[in-house]
Amino acid sequence: MENVLTVPAELLHRQLTTVFTTWGMSQDHADIAATIMVETDLTGIDSHGIGMLPHYQKLLRENRLDPRATPTIARDNGPAVLVDGNKAIGHVPAHFANAIAIEKARQHGIGIAAVTNSNHYGAAGWYARMAAEAGMIGISLTNASHLLVPIHGTQPALGTNPIAFSAPTRDETRPVLLDMATTTVAYGKVSIARRAGKPLPPGWALDENGNPETNSARAAETRRLAPLGGTREQGAHKGYGLALMVEILCATLTGAGSAQLRTGHFFLVLNPTAFRDREDFQADLDDLIARLRGNTPAEPGQPVIIPGDPEHDTFIQRQRDGIPMMPTLVEEVRAVCEESGAGFILT
């Protein structure tokens, strides 16, 4: 693609930690957030990696993000824990809470960690994969800024409220990994279309009257996304219902609340050995995956995929070739560096 800058993962990580430590984050916290963002970009989820940096700078500017905050445990009840994010960048309390949930699952067979008073935590799937890498089944949820317009409504009332699920396979590099927004697409994909000057397909965004909006610049400004499905006839009520479920678990249950500026997360981790022998579980999961992969493809050369396959393949390719960045995004990162006083090193 013309004029696209291709950046090695190590350089992108260094750029992010440079910004974060300039903000006042500790080196450890900066490394956690940067690692999650860079690994997200490596998997091709460009909407939730460094592309989110301008948004995080905005949160900092508005005093909604405290770079020096450290998450704390607010409640600890056996297998269930509530973490207070204390307004930290969301990756830090989310990583902290998910690690606790994984340890609880080792002890009890199940671990549940919820987070209140947090911020955007990046890609939900990163945390689900973290559980799978520990040999666990993981579910990762978060609420988000209001973008989703409810069925028959005209104003945003819920976030993109993603759902991520992961299960460990015998191939540790390829867990089953589902990561989906409960809107038709994540808002970041609208931003990607805006940066590229491309129109949106009908069903992604809505105008002020609840009709499809295809102008990406206008959609990025008005921030009205359709529930997964796009229209009621195509199942948008299902996406809306799932978004509401996530809101209850992440905002209502945690006490974060459903106000526009409040963010909570929810992690559920299951230890397969609490239910059966691990080898038997892994054998049955491998059989299930093999049966799906063996399904006759609709088009030759396009085999059936398992959730997580595209991200795995993109990770390998981008580790080798680098992470592509549109010129608009490069300039947005440069602007963040200038505003924060951090060095710009993506050259």
GIBEL-V842555 format. One record per residue. N is the residue number from 1. SS is DSSP state (A for helix, B for strand, O for the rest). PSI is psi in degrees with one decimal (* if undefined). Layout:
# GIBEL-V842555
n | ss | psi
N | SS | PSI
N | SS | PSI
This chain:
# GIBEL-V842555
n | ss | psi
1 | O | 133.9
2 | O | 137.0
3 | O | 6.6
4 | O | 130.5
5 | B | 129.2
6 | B | 120.4
7 | B | 129.6
8 | O | 146.7
9 | A | -39.1
10 | A | -38.4
11 | A | -39.8
12 | A | -40.6
13 | A | -42.3
14 | A | -37.8
15 | A | -43.5
16 | A | -45.1
17 | A | -31.1
18 | A | -45.2
19 | A | -49.0
20 | A | -42.8
21 | A | -29.9
22 | A | -36.3
23 | A | -27.3
24 | O | 4.7
25 | O | 147.3
26 | O | 158.9
27 | A | -40.3
28 | A | -47.4
29 | A | -39.4
30 | A | -40.1
31 | A | -40.3
32 | A | -51.3
33 | A | -44.0
34 | A | -41.6
35 | A | -45.3
36 | A | -43.2
37 | A | -43.4
38 | A | -42.7
39 | A | -29.3
40 | A | -43.9
41 | A | -37.7
42 | A | -31.6
43 | O | -0.2
44 | O | 4.9
45 | O | 72.8
46 | A | -17.5
47 | A | -16.5
48 | A | 11.5
49 | O | -126.4
50 | A | -18.2
51 | A | -18.5
52 | A | -9.0
53 | A | -44.0
54 | A | -34.4
55 | A | -41.7
56 | A | -36.1
57 | A | -37.5
58 | A | -43.3
59 | A | -40.9
60 | A | -44.9
61 | A | -35.9
62 | O | 7.2
63 | O | 29.2
64 | O | -7.9
65 | O | 127.5
66 | O | 105.4
67 | O | -19.6
68 | O | 1.4
69 | O | 147.8
70 | O | 128.7
71 | O | 149.2
72 | B | 156.0
73 | B | 119.7
74 | B | -35.5
75 | B | 142.3
76 | B | 106.5
77 | B | 85.1
78 | O | -117.6
79 | O | -3.5
80 | B | 135.9
81 | B | 142.6
82 | B | 127.6
83 | B | 135.5
84 | B | 118.3
85 | O | -16.3
86 | O | 32.1
87 | O | 18.6
88 | O | 163.0
89 | O | 136.7
90 | A | -28.8
91 | A | -34.5
92 | A | -54.9
93 | A | -30.7
94 | A | -44.4
95 | A | -43.9
96 | A | -48.1
97 | A | -41.7
98 | A | -37.5
99 | A | -38.4
100 | A | -43.5
101 | A | -38.8
102 | A | -43.6
103 | A | -39.3
104 | A | -38.3
105 | A | -32.5
106 | A | -36.8
107 | A | -41.5
108 | A | -7.6
109 | O | -21.3
110 | B | 141.2
111 | B | 133.3
112 | B | 125.7
113 | B | 126.1
114 | B | 151.2
115 | B | 134.3
116 | B | 163.1
117 | B | 47.2
118 | B | -166.2
119 | O | -177.7
120 | O | 129.5
121 | O | 11.6
122 | O | -144.1
123 | O | 126.2
124 | A | -35.6
125 | A | -25.2
126 | A | -40.4
127 | A | -35.7
128 | A | -41.5
129 | A | -35.9
130 | A | -40.4
131 | A | -42.9
132 | A | -37.5
133 | A | -19.3
134 | O | 7.9
135 | O | 15.9
136 | B | 162.8
137 | B | 131.0
138 | B | 142.4
139 | B | 132.3
140 | B | 126.6
141 | B | 151.6
142 | B | 146.1
143 | O | 175.4
144 | O | 177.0
145 | O | 146.9
146 | O | 117.7
147 | O | -29.6
148 | B | 128.5
149 | B | 122.3
150 | O | 161.4
151 | O | 130.3
152 | O | 10.0
153 | O | 177.2
154 | O | -13.0
155 | O | 142.8
156 | B | 134.1
157 | B | -14.3
158 | B | 167.5
159 | O | -175.2
160 | O | -17.8
161 | O | 70.1
162 | O | 158.1
163 | B | 125.1
164 | B | 141.8
165 | B | 137.3
166 | B | 145.4
167 | B | 137.8
168 | O | 137.4
169 | O | 174.4
170 | O | -28.5
171 | O | 101.3
172 | O | -20.6
173 | O | -8.9
174 | O | 67.6
175 | O | 160.2
176 | B | 125.8
177 | B | 104.1
178 | B | 130.8
179 | B | 109.8
180 | B | 141.3
181 | O | 157.5
182 | O | 0.4
183 | B | 167.8
184 | O | -40.8
185 | O | 161.5
186 | O | 153.0
187 | A | -32.3
188 | A | -29.8
189 | A | -29.3
190 | A | -40.3
191 | A | -40.1
192 | A | -43.1
193 | A | -40.1
194 | A | -46.5
195 | A | -33.0
196 | A | -6.6
197 | O | 31.5
198 | O | 148.3
199 | O | 162.5
200 | O | 145.7
201 | O | 148.7
202 | O | 140.6
203 | O | -10.5
204 | O | -49.3
205 | B | 164.1
206 | B | 154.4
207 | O | -173.7
208 | O | -14.2
209 | O | 3.5
210 | O | 13.4
211 | O | 160.6
212 | B | 137.1
213 | B | 121.5
214 | O | -10.6
215 | O | 112.9
216 | A | -36.2
217 | A | -42.5
218 | A | -41.7
219 | A | -37.8
220 | A | -31.7
221 | A | -43.0
222 | A | -24.2
223 | O | 56.2
224 | O | 109.5
225 | B | 147.7
226 | B | 145.6
227 | B | 156.0
228 | O | 124.8
229 | O | -31.8
230 | O | -55.4
231 | O | 161.8
232 | A | -39.1
233 | A | -28.9
234 | A | 11.2
235 | O | 18.6
236 | A | -24.0
237 | A | -26.8
238 | A | -45.1
239 | A | -40.5
240 | A | -43.7
241 | A | -40.2
242 | A | -38.9
243 | A | -38.9
244 | A | -39.8
245 | A | -47.2
246 | A | -40.3
247 | A | -41.8
248 | A | -43.8
249 | A | -33.8
250 | A | -29.3
251 | A | -49.8
252 | A | -49.0
253 | O | -38.0
254 | O | -15.9
255 | O | 5.4
256 | O | -28.8
257 | O | 165.2
258 | O | 15.5
259 | O | 157.1
260 | O | -31.2
261 | O | 10.9
262 | O | 135.4
263 | B | 135.7
264 | B | 161.3
265 | B | 163.6
266 | B | 127.0
267 | B | 129.7
268 | B | 124.7
269 | B | 131.1
270 | B | 134.6
271 | B | 114.7
272 | A | -29.0
273 | A | -11.7
274 | A | -16.4
275 | O | -31.4
276 | O | 173.8
277 | O | 134.7
278 | A | -41.5
279 | A | -38.8
280 | A | -41.6
281 | A | -48.8
282 | A | -38.5
283 | A | -43.7
284 | A | -37.6
285 | A | -41.1
286 | A | -39.9
287 | A | -42.0
288 | A | -45.1
289 | A | -41.9
290 | A | -38.0
291 | A | -39.9
292 | A | -42.8
293 | A | -26.3
294 | O | -3.1
295 | O | 135.5
296 | O | 122.6
297 | O | 147.8
298 | O | -32.7
299 | O | 132.6
300 | O | 137.4
301 | O | -2.1
302 | O | 76.3
303 | O | 159.8
304 | O | 137.6
305 | O | 156.0
306 | O | 140.4
307 | O | 126.8
308 | O | -19.6
309 | A | -50.5
310 | A | -39.7
311 | A | -39.4
312 | A | -46.4
313 | A | -39.9
314 | A | -37.4
315 | A | -46.6
316 | A | -45.0
317 | A | -42.4
318 | A | -28.2
319 | A | -36.9
320 | A | -45.8
321 | A | -15.8
322 | O | 171.1
323 | B | 122.0
324 | B | 140.4
325 | B | 126.2
326 | O | 147.7
327 | A | -36.6
328 | A | -42.3
329 | A | -39.8
330 | A | -43.0
331 | A | -33.3
332 | A | -38.9
333 | A | -40.3
334 | A | -41.1
335 | A | -38.1
336 | A | -43.6
337 | A | -42.6
338 | A | -41.8
339 | A | -38.9
340 | A | -14.7
341 | O | 12.3
342 | O | 153.0
343 | O | 138.6
344 | O | 118.8
345 | O | 8.2
346 | O | 67.2
347 | O | *
